[in-house]
Amino acid sequence: MTLRLPRRSGILGALLLLTVVGCSSGEGGAPGGGSGGDLTVWLTVDARESWPEMVASANQRFAKQHPGVKVDVQYQQWTTKNQKLDAVLAGRNVPDVVEMGNSETTNYIVNDAFAPLDPKTFERSGQWLPALADACRHDNRTYCVPYYAGARVGVYRTDYFKGAGITRAPRTYPELISGLDRLKAKYGSEDHGFSALYMPGRYWSAAMAFVKDAGGEMAVEKDGRWQGALSSPKSVAGLTAWKKLLDDYYVGDRAKDNGDQPAVVGQGKVGVFYGNTWEAQAAADARSGGDPRLKGKFATFALPGPSGKLLPPFLGGSTLAVPAKSRNQELAADWIRVFTDGESQRKLIAANTLPNNTVQLADVAAGGINGPAAQAAARGWVTPLAPGWTSAEKSNVLPEMLERIATGKASVRDAAREADRRIDAVINER
């Protein structure tokens, strides 16, 4: 499973002119990095497709500080980035800056792949979003810098709400349930394929939000050892609340994930879904399987949880690290300082992306589509920062547990116990 902010490739990217001043426009580039005083920076394609002007601006400002230093930005695909990085890290010719998903960092950090950085030299480091900052820390040292974030929210069809007599977005969990009941009564009776809430069974980040809301955890560390915690009473309570929502309001395949969510929502039979704000745009975009007739019919809200607080979202996002083998570590750190400073973060906000710090979350327009995401981000979380969590990801522990629960093949408690057993087998591996 992919534990990062989903890409907007093909949706927003096709709408932007790919002119990045002072950067390579190539994808991938030659293996390795720069030499001497030059810098090689690996960013994912999100930067090229969604905020190229920010990259250009940062490079121009960096060039004023370091005349004559060439910055070669090489764009990487999420699906192949880490495989390529593993290959070059085995040699000497490495990139100087690499972008990492915030849940990808731990395995690299514990294996000494990244150089330590002084957080005090980076702007607003004291206000970095905890779910991003924590992913960069190990043994009281910092090994990467938060770059940007994304938080899932409730997205709803405004026309369906109006038709069902719902006058505002839900602010409390009882209001959410009441609204879903109204949608189900109004449209479910007319169309048996209508889903008041779209929540497929293998949608792990949604289910884990309910675990977190109940005070549970996926795994915990005790005396230097990690262990699964999905079968704890609080985690089971959260999974049970999630399962009840599926039983009451979801109509659809319980053995699938949310990968095609915009296309499904675009079919016009969903009242509310839980997702990233860009998915609302994608649901009205034919290029992603959506329906252009739905443009302007979506709005967002911070989804309330059963606890009475906002449902804590998985905080997807990226960080920037300097490989330990980089020959230009000081220049690389300087480039990251410019690329993550307040001016750069303002450009991210303008591109409908959340900044890396709590101070500038307040600059996200409350009435805009990303306002609720900024509100929810303060409660954001990331997957366990355990050395072997990547192995748990690759074995699909969470989606497979959730599918068993959602389809009724196992009780919540039994499925959670089995998941904990599988997690325990790999979570402490390096």
BAMI-548317 format. One record per residue (C-alpha): y, z negated, x. Coordinates in pm, 1 decimal, decimal comma. Layout:
<<Y; Z; X>> ...
end
This chain:
<<0,0; 0,0; 0,0>> <<353,9; 65,0; 108,5>> <<569,4; -242,3; 149,8>> <<917,6; -103,7; 184,3>> <<1200,6; 33,1; -18,1>> <<1071,2; 353,3; -181,3>> <<1225,0; 674,6; -53,3>> <<1461,5; 891,0; -252,9>> <<1340,1; 1208,9; -87,0>> <<1375,4; 1517,5; -301,4>> <<1593,7; 1342,0; -555,7>> <<1915,5; 1245,1; -385,1>> <<1842,3; 1430,6; -64,7>> <<1867,3; 1773,8; -218,3>> <<2215,1; 1689,0; -342,7>> <<2362,5; 1606,7; -3,7>> <<2489,2; 1827,1; 275,5>> <<2296,0; 1742,9; 588,3>> <<2577,2; 1754,0; 841,3>> <<2558,0; 1458,9; 1074,8>> <<2812,4; 1462,2; 1356,8>> <<2679,4; 1368,8; 1700,3>> <<2314,5; 1351,2; 1592,2>> <<2004,9; 1557,7; 1616,1>> <<1930,0; 1722,7; 1282,7>> <<1567,3; 1768,1; 1375,0>> <<1282,3; 1576,2; 1218,9>> <<1066,4; 1379,1; 1456,4>> <<1184,8; 1539,0; 1778,2>> <<998,3; 1525,2; 2105,2>> <<787,5; 1213,6; 2161,1>> <<961,7; 930,4; 2336,5>> <<1322,6; 853,2; 2409,1>> <<1627,3; 914,4; 2617,9>> <<1690,7; 850,7; 2984,3>> <<1978,3; 724,4; 3189,0>> <<2277,0; 653,9; 2966,7>> <<2157,6; 849,3; 2663,4>> <<2014,0; 691,8; 2349,2>> <<1730,2; 805,8; 2129,0>> <<1740,1; 656,9; 1780,9>> <<1456,3; 682,8; 1530,5>> <<1574,1; 656,9; 1169,8>> <<1375,8; 746,4; 862,4>> <<1471,5; 1045,3; 651,6>> <<1647,2; 816,4; 401,4>> <<1954,0; 809,0; 627,4>> <<1968,9; 1185,9; 656,5>> <<1921,8; 1240,7; 284,7>> <<2122,3; 958,5; 130,6>> <<2396,9; 848,1; 371,6>> <<2450,6; 1110,4; 643,9>> <<2823,2; 1038,2; 649,7>> <<2752,3; 679,0; 753,0>> <<2538,5; 796,2; 1044,5>> <<2810,6; 1037,4; 1155,7>> <<3082,0; 772,3; 1129,2>> <<2881,7; 514,7; 1325,3>> <<2810,9; 765,3; 1602,2>> <<3176,7; 860,9; 1625,6>> <<3283,7; 498,7; 1653,4>> <<3010,1; 427,3; 1909,7>> <<3123,3; 730,5; 2113,6>> <<3473,7; 582,3; 2140,6>> <<3324,4; 266,3; 2288,4>> <<3087,8; 453,7; 2519,7>> <<3237,1; 792,2; 2617,1>> <<2981,5; 1033,3; 2753,4>> <<2677,9; 860,9; 2602,5>> <<2476,7; 1105,2; 2394,5>> <<2308,0; 967,5; 2082,3>> <<2007,6; 1166,6; 1966,0>> <<1907,4; 1063,3; 1614,3>> <<1555,4; 1175,0; 1532,9>> <<1446,4; 1148,1; 1170,0>> <<1098,8; 1020,9; 1091,3>> <<880,5; 1030,5; 781,8>> <<765,7; 692,1; 653,9>> <<406,2; 811,6; 632,6>> <<378,8; 902,3; 1002,0>> <<646,9; 689,7; 1167,1>> <<431,4; 397,7; 1277,4>> <<149,1; 617,4; 1402,9>> <<398,1; 805,0; 1622,4>> <<557,4; 481,2; 1735,4>> <<221,6; 332,1; 1835,0>> <<151,5; 641,0; 2041,3>> <<480,0; 637,8; 2236,3>> <<479,1; 260,7; 2288,1>> <<159,3; 304,8; 2487,0>> <<361,5; 501,7; 2746,2>> <<697,9; 465,2; 2914,8>> <<914,3; 720,6; 2733,7>> <<1009,8; 526,8; 2420,5>> <<1297,3; 552,1; 2170,8>> <<1578,6; 304,1; 2222,2>> <<1625,1; 208,6; 1856,9>> <<1361,9; 223,2; 1582,3>> <<1389,5; 166,2; 1209,2>> <<1118,2; -51,7; 1057,8>> <<1034,2; -147,4; 702,1>> <<1102,5; -518,4; 668,2>> <<733,9; -591,5; 605,7>> <<621,7; -386,6; 904,7>> <<792,4; -588,3; 1176,4>> <<570,3; -893,1; 1224,2>> <<272,8; -716,4; 1379,9>> <<499,2; -546,2; 1634,5>> <<690,4; -863,2; 1713,3>> <<384,4; -1079,9; 1776,6>> <<247,4; -809,6; 2005,6>> <<567,1; -807,5; 2215,8>> <<671,6; -453,1; 2121,8>> <<1038,6; -538,3; 2061,7>> <<1304,9; -690,6; 2284,4>> <<1477,2; -1011,6; 2169,6>> <<1835,5; -981,6; 2043,9>> <<2116,9; -1235,0; 2016,4>> <<2200,2; -1259,5; 1644,7>> <<2539,2; -1416,5; 1719,3>> <<2662,5; -1084,2; 1859,4>> <<2604,0; -902,8; 1528,6>> <<2849,4; -907,5; 1242,0>> <<2773,7; -1148,8; 956,3>> <<2438,1; -1250,2; 1108,0>> <<2480,8; -1592,2; 950,0>> <<2486,0; -1428,1; 608,6>> <<2199,7; -1179,9; 651,2>> <<1977,2; -1161,1; 344,8>> <<1699,4; -1413,8; 412,3>> <<1414,5; -1177,8; 319,1>> <<1539,3; -933,5; 583,5>> <<1641,8; -1187,9; 846,3>> <<1314,4; -1381,1; 823,3>> <<1122,0; -1061,5; 893,2>> <<1309,3; -1033,5; 1224,0>> <<1239,7; -1384,9; 1350,2>> <<948,1; -1531,3; 1541,0>> <<925,1; -1852,8; 1741,1>> <<1297,9; -1917,5; 1691,8>> <<1397,4; -1581,0; 1840,8>> <<1536,5; -1267,9; 1671,7>> <<1379,6; -929,1; 1738,9>> <<1551,9; -697,3; 1492,6>> <<1864,3; -661,2; 1279,6>> <<1873,2; -614,6; 900,1>> <<1989,6; -264,7; 803,6>> <<1983,3; -228,9; 423,2>> <<1802,9; -363,9; 118,8>> <<1687,1; -268,1; -228,1>> <<1589,4; -493,9; -517,8>> <<1403,4; -403,1; -834,4>> <<1561,0; -466,4; -1172,9>> <<1498,5; -404,0; -1539,5>> <<1584,1; -48,6; -1647,5>> <<1608,8; 32,1; -2016,8>> <<1675,1; 319,7; -2254,6>> <<2009,9; 251,2; -2416,7>> <<1930,8; 474,3; -2715,4>> <<1605,4; 291,7; -2782,9>> <<1781,5; -43,9; -2764,9>> <<2042,2; 73,8; -3012,7>> <<1776,9; 212,5; -3246,3>> <<1587,9; -117,2; -3239,5>> <<1902,9; -317,6; -3311,4>> <<1924,0; -473,6; -2963,7>> <<2292,4; -522,0; -2890,5>> <<2282,7; -620,2; -2521,9>> <<2055,0; -633,9; -2220,0>> <<1836,5; -948,5; -2207,0>> <<1985,5; -1243,1; -2022,0>> <<1700,2; -1488,8; -2072,1>> <<1322,8; -1458,0; -2087,4>> <<1311,4; -1532,7; -2463,3>> <<1568,0; -1255,5; -2514,3>> <<1349,4; -1021,0; -2309,1>> <<1043,6; -1100,0; -2520,1>> <<1242,8; -1064,2; -2841,2>> <<1373,9; -726,9; -2727,7>> <<1026,6; -602,7; -2634,1>> <<897,1; -715,8; -2972,7>> <<1172,1; -516,3; -3144,1>> <<1099,6; -206,1; -2938,2>> <<729,4; -232,6; -3006,8>> <<782,6; -281,7; -3378,2>> <<1029,7; 5,0; -3407,1>> <<874,4; 271,5; -3185,2>> <<516,2; 158,0; -3125,3>> <<436,9; 191,2; -3493,2>> <<566,5; 549,8; -3489,1>> <<403,7; 654,3; -3161,9>> <<88,9; 480,0; -3041,2>> <<158,4; 611,2; -2690,6>> <<491,1; 426,4; -2673,7>> <<506,9; 143,9; -2417,1>> <<776,1; -115,9; -2481,7>> <<733,2; -222,0; -2117,0>> <<591,4; 3,7; -1848,0>> <<384,9; -219,2; -1616,6>> <<74,7; -49,3; -1466,6>> <<-202,7; -275,0; -1342,4>> <<-181,6; -204,9; -969,1>> <<196,4; -255,9; -951,2>> <<164,3; -532,3; -693,2>> <<533,7; -604,1; -624,2>> <<597,8; -660,1; -995,5>> <<302,2; -894,3; -1032,8>> <<393,2; -1088,6; -718,9>> <<746,6; -1135,9; -855,3>> <<589,1; -1340,6; -1135,7>> <<384,9; -1535,2; -880,0>> <<703,1; -1616,2; -689,5>> <<885,6; -1704,7; -1011,4>> <<617,5; -1961,9; -1090,5>> <<651,9; -2117,3; -745,2>> <<336,8; -1957,9; -609,7>> <<272,1; -1765,9; -288,1>> <<50,5; -1487,6; -160,8>> <<-31,3; -1684,6; 152,2>> <<89,1; -1999,9; 328,0>> <<90,8; -2124,1; 686,0>> <<-49,5; -2465,3; 772,3>> <<-92,1; -2605,8; 1122,9>> <<-37,1; -2265,7; 1277,8>> <<-297,0; -2090,3; 1061,0>> <<-239,5; -1869,9; 757,9>> <<-448,5; -1872,6; 442,5>> <<-443,6; -1704,5; 103,1>> <<-271,1; -1893,4; -177,6>> <<-316,6; -1667,6; -479,4>> <<-565,8; -1903,8; -641,0>> <<-327,3; -2201,6; -629,7>> <<-231,7; -2337,3; -974,9>> <<125,3; -2203,6; -951,5>> <<14,3; -1858,2; -838,7>> <<-244,3; -1842,0; -1117,1>> <<26,2; -1940,4; -1368,7>> <<243,8; -1654,0; -1248,2>> <<-41,1; -1402,7; -1264,6>> <<-126,7; -1525,4; -1613,0>> <<231,6; -1469,1; -1733,7>> <<223,9; -1117,4; -1582,9>> <<-109,5; -1040,5; -1752,6>> <<26,1; -1153,2; -2090,5>> <<312,9; -905,4; -2063,8>> <<64,6; -625,6; -1999,3>> <<-152,6; -730,8; -2292,2>> <<140,7; -754,4; -2530,6>> <<363,4; -461,1; -2435,3>> <<207,6; -213,5; -2190,9>> <<36,6; 98,1; -2323,1>> <<-121,0; 306,0; -2048,7>> <<-367,8; 320,8; -1764,7>> <<-421,2; -24,7; -1617,5>> <<-602,4; 109,8; -1311,3>> <<-300,9; 290,9; -1164,4>> <<5,6; 193,0; -963,8>> <<375,0; 265,9; -1010,7>> <<392,7; 559,4; -769,9>> <<471,4; 812,7; -1043,2>> <<687,0; 576,7; -1248,5>> <<992,4; 808,0; -1281,9>> <<776,1; 1093,2; -1408,2>> <<600,5; 870,1; -1662,4>> <<928,9; 720,9; -1783,5>> <<1070,6; 1072,5; -1800,1>> <<817,2; 1159,7; -2069,7>> <<1029,8; 954,3; -2305,7>> <<779,3; 696,1; -2425,2>> <<899,1; 388,5; -2233,4>> <<1154,4; 134,1; -2350,0>> <<1187,8; -81,6; -2038,7>> <<1051,9; -55,3; -1686,8>> <<1083,9; -261,6; -1371,1>> <<1197,3; -60,3; -1072,3>> <<1460,3; 50,7; -826,8>> <<1788,2; 179,6; -964,0>> <<1732,8; 527,3; -818,9>> <<1423,6; 559,9; -1038,6>> <<1650,2; 569,7; -1343,7>> <<1816,9; 878,0; -1195,3>> <<1480,4; 1025,7; -1102,4>> <<1348,1; 983,2; -1457,7>> <<1619,0; 1227,7; -1567,8>> <<1559,0; 1472,2; -1281,0>> <<1316,9; 1759,8; -1327,9>> <<1242,6; 1768,1; -954,4>> <<1070,1; 1431,3; -979,9>> <<894,8; 1507,2; -1307,9>> <<1170,4; 1361,1; -1523,2>> <<1356,1; 1503,2; -1820,4>> <<1721,7; 1610,4; -1769,0>> <<1786,5; 1538,3; -2136,6>> <<1758,3; 1166,9; -2052,4>> <<2055,3; 1172,9; -1816,4>> <<2299,1; 897,0; -1905,9>> <<2048,1; 714,7; -2128,2>> <<1946,0; 444,4; -1879,3>> <<2111,5; 114,8; -1789,8>> <<2000,7; -174,5; -1571,6>> <<1983,7; -553,1; -1594,5>> <<1861,5; -834,8; -1372,1>> <<1520,4; -910,6; -1521,8>> <<1486,5; -1275,2; -1630,2>> <<1165,5; -1459,0; -1544,3>> <<955,2; -1710,7; -1737,9>> <<1095,8; -1990,6; -1518,6>> <<1440,2; -1948,7; -1673,2>> <<1583,0; -1799,9; -1354,6>> <<1611,7; -1435,7; -1254,7>> <<1278,3; -1284,4; -1165,4>> <<1272,8; -1288,8; -781,5>> <<1226,3; -928,4; -664,1>> <<1041,9; -797,4; -363,2>> <<1328,5; -712,3; -131,6>> <<1242,4; -375,6; 13,2>> <<1452,0; -256,7; 297,7>> <<1475,6; -176,3; 665,4>> <<1553,7; -337,6; 997,2>> <<1647,0; -195,5; 1338,6>> <<1472,6; -297,9; 1659,6>> <<1496,0; -219,1; 2031,7>> <<1156,7; -148,7; 2191,3>> <<1084,7; -376,8; 2486,7>> <<1023,3; -69,5; 2704,3>> <<1363,3; 84,6; 2630,7>> <<1560,0; 158,2; 2948,9>> <<1889,1; 126,3; 2758,8>> <<1858,6; -203,9; 2578,6>> <<2223,5; -306,1; 2602,5>> <<2349,3; 30,6; 2478,3>> <<2087,8; 23,3; 2202,6>> <<2208,2; -318,8; 2086,8>> <<2567,6; -191,6; 2090,1>> <<2471,0; 104,5; 1872,7>> <<2297,6; -126,3; 1624,9>> <<2607,6; -346,5; 1613,3>> <<2818,2; -50,1; 1502,3>> <<2556,0; 87,0; 1266,2>> <<2516,2; -245,5; 1083,3>> <<2874,1; -373,6; 1085,2>> <<3091,0; -427,6; 778,8>> <<3232,2; -75,2; 780,0>> <<2885,5; 79,1; 786,2>> <<2766,3; -156,5; 513,3>> <<3056,2; -46,9; 291,2>> <<2938,4; 311,0; 326,8>> <<2587,7; 203,8; 222,2>> <<2730,9; 34,9; -86,2>> <<2914,0; 357,2; -171,1>> <<2576,7; 534,4; -148,9>> <<2433,5; 293,4; -411,2>> <<2237,8; 91,6; -155,9>> <<2247,8; -284,0; -105,4>> <<2404,6; -424,0; 212,7>> <<2225,1; -644,3; 463,0>> <<2429,1; -958,9; 392,6>> <<2512,5; -1189,7; 104,5>> <<2891,5; -1166,0; 156,5>> <<2908,2; -794,0; 84,5>> <<2672,3; -818,0; -211,9>> <<2988,5; -927,7; -392,1>> <<3139,3; -586,2; -313,6>> <<2875,3; -409,1; -520,7>> <<3036,8; -319,5; -852,8>> <<2900,9; -559,7; -1113,2>> <<2932,0; -297,1; -1385,7>> <<2765,1; -22,8; -1183,0>> <<2399,6; 72,3; -1189,0>> <<2336,9; -131,3; -872,1>> <<2524,0; -442,9; -987,6>> <<2216,9; -615,2; -1134,8>> <<2020,3; -535,4; -816,2>> <<2286,0; -711,7; -609,7>> <<2262,2; -1007,6; -845,7>> <<1883,6; -1024,1; -814,7>> <<1876,0; -967,9; -437,3>> <<1984,8; -1323,3; -363,8>> <<1639,3; -1435,0; -488,3>> <<1459,2; -1162,3; -293,9>> <<1140,1; -1218,3; -95,9>> <<920,2; -1030,2; 146,0>> <<544,8; -1030,0; 204,9>> <<393,2; -1305,7; 424,0>> <<511,9; -1289,8; 783,8>> <<160,9; -1336,2; 915,2>> <<16,8; -1138,7; 1208,5>> <<-270,5; -997,3; 1005,6>> <<-89,2; -916,8; 681,9>> <<-92,4; -547,5; 772,6>> <<-472,0; -561,4; 758,8>> <<-453,0; -716,4; 413,3>> <<-224,3; -430,5; 307,8>> <<-455,8; -163,6; 441,1>> <<-751,2; -310,8; 255,0>> <<-554,4; -305,8; -74,7>> <<-629,2; -668,7; -154,0>> <<-342,7; -710,8; -400,0>> <<-378,8; -386,4; -602,0>> <<-754,5; -430,8; -631,6>> <<-718,5; -792,1; -746,5>> <<-458,2; -689,7; -1003,1>> <<-666,4; -403,1; -1135,7>> <<-958,5; -640,3; -1195,1>> <<-727,2; -876,1; -1383,7>> <<-549,1; -604,4; -1580,7>> <<-868,6; -431,1; -1689,6>> <<-1043,1; -755,4; -1780,4>> <<-1316,9; -712,7; -1519,5>> <<-1244,0; -1061,1; -1386,6>> <<-1048,6; -1366,4; -1493,0>> <<-721,0; -1441,2; -1322,6>> <<-872,4; -1736,2; -1138,2>> <<-1186,1; -1554,7; -1021,7>> <<-998,0; -1244,9; -907,2>> <<-744,2; -1460,4; -720,5>> <<-1018,7; -1657,6; -545,3>> <<-1184,4; -1337,0; -428,6>> <<-847,8; -1205,1; -305,8>> <<-787,0; -1524,5; -110,0>> <<-1129,5; -1490,3; 53,0>> <<-1045,0; -1135,7; 164,9>> <<-700,9; -1241,9; 287,5>> <<-843,0; -1533,3; 487,3>> <<-1075,5; -1294,9; 670,8>> <<-793,2; -1092,8; 826,8>> <<-458,6; -1269,3; 797,2>> <<-465,5; -1441,3; 1136,3>> <<-564,6; -1130,8; 1331,5>> <<-315,0; -988,5; 1581,3>> 
end
